[in-house]
């Protein structure tokens, strides 16, 4: 647990992977109390960071999707093509 990277310096994927690892370790019940508390604290930090990032992303999408009157409009997306050539060719 020592020399951990600052939560804000982790990518979303790195943070979520570390959180999953912490959850597995805590659920195993094999950790000492002190280590469990440190892991739990780190997990809370990671969870708060991940939730904040998701909220920021949701806000950005909402702003991008707002119509002219400022109302949010849900725009259904088409499934990505699985063809090897670009669709514009």
LINSULKA-V544526 format. One record per backbone hydrogen bond with DSSP energy under -0.5 kcal/mol. CO is the residue of the C=O (numbers start at 1). NH is the residue of the N-H. E is the energy in kcal/mol with one decimal. If there is no record, write none. Layout:
# LINSULKA-V544526
co={CO,CO}
nh={NH,NH}
e={E,E}
This chain:
# LINSULKA-V544526
co={1,6,6,7,11,12,13,14,15,16,17,18,19,20,21,22,23,24,25,25,26,32,33,34,35,36,37,38,39,40,41,42,43,44,45,46,47,48,49,50,51,52,53,54,55,56,57,58,59,60,61,62,63,65,67,71,73,74,86}
nh={4,9,10,10,15,16,17,18,19,20,21,22,23,24,25,26,27,28,29,30,29,36,37,38,39,40,41,42,43,44,45,46,47,48,49,50,51,52,53,54,55,56,57,58,59,60,61,62,63,64,65,66,66,73,70,67,75,76,89}
e={-0.5,-1.6,-0.6,-1.2,-2.6,-2.6,-2.4,-2.4,-2.3,-2.3,-2.1,-2.4,-2.6,-2.4,-2.3,-2.7,-2.7,-1.4,-0.7,-0.5,-0.8,-2.6,-2.5,-2.2,-2.6,-2.9,-2.4,-2.4,-2.7,-2.3,-2.0,-2.6,-2.7,-2.5,-2.2,-2.8,-2.7,-2.3,-2.4,-2.3,-2.5,-2.4,-2.5,-2.7,-2.3,-2.4,-2.5,-2.5,-2.4,-2.3,-2.0,-0.7,-0.7,-0.8,-1.8,-3.0,-0.7,-0.7,-1.3}
